[in-house]
Amino acid sequence: MAELHKTLEAQKLSSDEREKQNELQGLLCGCLQVIIQKLGTSDPTKYAFMQYADQIMNLFLRVFACRSATVHEEAMLAIGAFAYSTGPNFAKYMPEFYKYLEMGLQNFEEYQVCAVTVGVVGDICRALEDKILPYCDGIMTQLLKDLSSNQLHRSVKPPIFSCFGDIALAIGENFEKYLMYSMPMLQSAAELSARTSGADDEMIEYTNLLRNGILEAYSGIFQGFKNSPKTQLLIPYAPHILQFLDSIYMEKDMDDVVMKTAIGVLGDLADTLGSNAGSLIQQSLSSKDFLNECLSSDDHLIKESAEWARLAISRAISV
């Protein structure tokens, strides 16, 4: 911390010295990130770390005043770890930090900074849960803008979809106001990613990342709305989601990660919509085959998800 403070105090540097200073700041932020992760895992060390929390956050905020993308990326990653460790207490830093979060989400040119910032939104959602609500309009507006932009590198788009799921999990039924914007985006991306015929290996790899992001969004939205009187708002979207699951199953080129998330979404849909989903799942072209294939998988994580999905589906069908 003292070393990072020293770099922030340095005045009148030549461009060469400034570059070295930026490099050092990035390394120190990376170092603090690892320390925060280590200390934040057990209660006695977490207590010691919390004594310095205000000072640490203050240093990170000062680092954002620098103009270096590498330093911003490292500081963002460190703040993600910091939010995870401080949990609900991170709320007090949000008024000050939010402008830098917004700047990161708007940074199309240095897309790695944008990607890392999207990940940090997820960390903050998990830390703050519904305390993130006052900032969601701004965050969702920016994420939707990012998805619509042709300037933004395509690699940032799958994590943005996942981030919709993180936000929905954090704010639950309050996500209602964003459904009319996020669901059409998810649907058009789902249609794009469903068909891969003639694609090369690199494209198939990207398509699977995209599918996984879309599925994580659906999963977070279903889980966020569970046990809410507003679950019926999701019923109109269920046929399209089941169609998406059918089409990626038929393509036979999903990787294990997508398979696990996809069978989880089938379970989430059944679990949240109950009897409203039962008949739709029974009409689905491949749900049964897909479930059986996952149940006999060698991958224990896929098998575990499938067993849970089977329970949720049998409950939905028997209602």
FENRA-V806351 format. One record per residue. N is the residue number from 0. OMEGA is omega as a letter, one per 40 degrees, with the letter a starting at -180 (NA if undefined). NEAR is the number of other ideal C-beta (glycine too) atoms within 8 Angstrom. D_FIRST is the distance of its C-alpha to the first C-alpha in Angstrom with 2 decimals. Layout:
BEGIN
n->{N	N}
omega->{OMEGA	OMEGA}
near->{NEAR	NEAR}
d_first->{D_FIRST	D_FIRST}
END
This chain:
BEGIN
n->{0	1	2	3	4	5	6	7	8	9	10	11	12	13	14	15	16	17	18	19	20	21	22	23	24	25	26	27	28	29	30	31	32	33	34	35	36	37	38	39	40	41	42	43	44	45	46	47	48	49	50	51	52	53	54	55	56	57	58	59	60	61	62	63	64	65	66	67	68	69	70	71	72	73	74	75	76	77	78	79	80	81	82	83	84	85	86	87	88	89	90	91	92	93	94	95	96	97	98	99	100	101	102	103	104	105	106	107	108	109	110	111	112	113	114	115	116	117	118	119	120	121	122	123	124	125	126	127	128	129	130	131	132	133	134	135	136	137	138	139	140	141	142	143	144	145	146	147	148	149	150	151	152	153	154	155	156	157	158	159	160	161	162	163	164	165	166	167	168	169	170	171	172	173	174	175	176	177	178	179	180	181	182	183	184	185	186	187	188	189	190	191	192	193	194	195	196	197	198	199	200	201	202	203	204	205	206	207	208	209	210	211	212	213	214	215	216	217	218	219	220	221	222	223	224	225	226	227	228	229	230	231	232	233	234	235	236	237	238	239	240	241	242	243	244	245	246	247	248	249	250	251	252	253	254	255	256	257	258	259	260	261	262	263	264	265	266	267	268	269	270	271	272	273	274	275	276	277	278	279	280	281	282	283	284	285	286	287	288	289	290	291	292	293	294	295	296	297	298	299	300	301	302	303	304	305	306	307	308	309	310	311	312	313	314	315	316	317	318}
omega->{i	i	a	i	a	a	a	a	a	a	i	a	i	a	i	i	i	a	i	a	i	i	a	i	i	i	a	i	i	i	i	i	a	i	i	i	a	a	a	a	i	a	a	a	i	i	i	a	a	i	a	a	a	a	a	a	i	i	i	a	i	i	a	i	i	a	a	a	a	a	i	a	a	a	i	i	i	i	i	i	a	i	a	a	a	i	a	i	a	a	a	a	a	a	a	a	a	a	i	i	i	i	i	a	i	a	a	a	i	a	i	i	i	a	i	a	i	i	a	i	i	i	a	i	a	a	a	a	a	i	i	a	a	a	a	i	a	a	a	i	a	i	i	i	a	a	a	a	i	a	a	i	a	a	a	a	i	i	i	i	i	a	i	i	i	a	a	i	a	a	i	a	i	i	a	a	a	a	a	i	a	a	i	i	i	a	a	i	i	i	i	a	a	a	a	a	i	a	i	a	a	a	i	i	i	a	i	i	a	i	a	i	i	a	i	i	a	a	i	a	i	a	i	a	a	i	i	i	a	a	a	i	a	a	a	a	a	a	a	a	i	i	i	i	i	a	i	i	a	a	i	i	i	i	a	a	a	a	a	a	a	a	i	i	i	i	i	a	i	a	a	a	i	a	i	a	a	a	i	a	i	i	a	a	a	a	a	a	a	a	a	i	a	i	a	a	i	a	a	i	i	a	i	i	a	i	i	i	a	i	a	a	a	i	a	a	a	a	NA}
near->{9	5	8	13	9	8	11	10	6	8	4	2	8	5	6	6	9	9	8	8	11	12	9	10	17	13	9	11	16	11	8	12	13	8	8	14	11	8	12	12	7	6	5	6	11	12	8	9	12	9	6	9	11	6	8	12	13	8	12	13	11	8	14	10	5	9	2	9	9	9	13	15	13	14	13	13	13	14	13	14	13	14	15	12	12	13	8	9	8	13	8	6	9	12	6	8	11	10	7	9	14	11	9	14	14	8	13	10	4	9	12	8	13	17	12	13	13	15	11	15	15	12	13	14	14	11	12	14	10	9	7	15	8	4	10	12	6	9	14	12	8	11	14	11	8	15	11	5	8	3	4	11	8	6	9	13	13	12	12	13	16	14	15	15	14	13	17	16	11	13	14	11	10	9	13	8	6	12	11	7	9	13	9	8	10	13	10	8	13	13	8	8	12	9	7	10	5	3	7	5	5	6	9	11	8	10	12	13	10	14	15	13	14	15	13	12	16	14	13	15	15	15	11	13	15	9	3	8	5	8	12	7	9	13	9	6	9	13	8	9	12	14	8	12	15	12	10	13	12	8	11	5	7	11	6	8	8	13	13	12	13	15	15	13	14	16	15	13	15	16	12	13	14	11	8	9	13	14	7	11	15	8	5	11	5	10	14	7	8	13	14	8	8	14	10	6	10	2	9	5	8	13	12	8	13	13	9	10	15	11	9	12	15	8	11	15	9	6	7}
d_first->{0.00	3.79	5.40	5.13	6.09	8.60	10.08	10.70	12.48	14.72	18.30	21.62	20.85	23.73	23.89	23.26	20.10	18.99	19.67	17.67	14.68	15.16	15.47	12.23	10.44	12.60	11.85	8.04	9.06	11.71	9.81	7.83	11.40	13.02	10.97	11.76	15.29	15.80	14.71	16.49	19.76	20.98	21.40	20.27	16.82	16.64	17.32	14.42	12.03	13.91	13.06	9.52	11.08	11.77	8.44	7.11	10.49	10.51	7.80	9.96	13.01	12.28	11.93	15.42	16.82	16.75	20.02	19.22	20.52	18.57	15.20	16.71	17.90	14.64	12.93	16.15	16.17	12.73	14.18	17.31	15.74	13.98	17.48	19.19	17.24	17.51	21.11	23.22	20.47	19.04	22.11	20.61	18.13	21.04	22.67	19.68	18.75	22.39	23.06	20.47	22.00	25.37	24.41	23.32	26.65	28.53	27.13	30.29	29.85	26.58	27.83	25.06	22.69	25.51	25.98	22.37	22.47	25.73	24.15	21.41	24.33	25.70	22.54	22.56	26.32	25.95	23.32	25.22	28.79	31.14	28.53	27.84	31.44	30.91	28.97	31.39	33.90	31.42	29.86	33.35	34.76	32.14	32.56	36.33	36.07	34.01	36.73	39.47	37.98	39.53	36.67	34.07	33.87	35.81	33.10	31.17	34.25	34.43	30.93	31.94	34.96	32.94	30.76	33.99	34.45	30.96	31.69	35.20	34.04	31.59	34.10	37.37	40.56	38.74	38.41	42.14	41.69	39.96	42.61	44.96	42.37	40.54	43.62	45.61	42.60	42.29	46.05	46.37	43.49	45.17	48.45	46.87	45.19	48.23	50.27	49.20	52.60	52.59	48.79	47.18	44.61	41.64	43.05	43.75	40.17	38.89	41.62	40.48	36.89	38.46	40.75	37.96	35.96	39.16	39.99	36.55	37.10	40.55	39.34	36.63	39.24	41.89	39.64	38.27	41.87	43.19	45.16	45.06	48.39	47.19	47.38	50.68	48.81	47.72	51.30	52.26	49.44	50.38	53.24	51.11	48.34	51.01	52.51	49.15	48.88	52.49	51.96	48.90	50.74	53.78	51.82	50.98	47.89	44.99	42.44	41.55	38.48	40.70	43.44	41.29	39.95	43.49	45.22	42.53	43.35	47.03	46.25	44.07	46.90	49.44	47.29	46.50	49.86	52.06	55.77	55.08	53.53	56.09	58.92	56.66	55.21	58.77	59.85	56.94	58.14	55.86	53.81	55.97	55.83	52.09	51.54	53.86	52.18	48.74	50.28	51.57	48.35	47.02	43.45	42.82	40.33	43.02	45.61	43.57	43.06	46.75	47.91	46.01	47.44	50.92	50.71	49.52	52.28	54.99	54.06	54.23	57.55	59.19	58.48}
END
